Amino acid sequence: MFTHHQKCVLVDTQTVGNHRKINAFVGGIDLCDGRYEYDTPEHRLLRDLDTVFKDDFHNPTFPPGTKAPRQPFEGPAAYDVLINFEQRWRK
């Protein structure tokens, strides 16, 4: 089983003079700290659907980034995210 963890949020807003502006937010990893591996004998995919996995909501193993681009992305970078989303949606 494989998944593609590319996520984006695109916000289309109106600016001065009735122009349009896009802000893009991008994520590419599972940000849930402490998420279990669900395909192990201890965490079966189907027999545990009614089970609550304690602390399955954050991931402390990833330190806060300080050297990466900050979000939201605007201008040409935001339009690149939009084009990438459209291409993947149509695929």
Summary of the structure (lengths in Angstrom):
residues: 91
radius of gyration: 18.0
end to end distance: 19.1
largest distance: 59.0
contacts: 159
relative contact order: 0.23
helix: 20%
strand: 22%
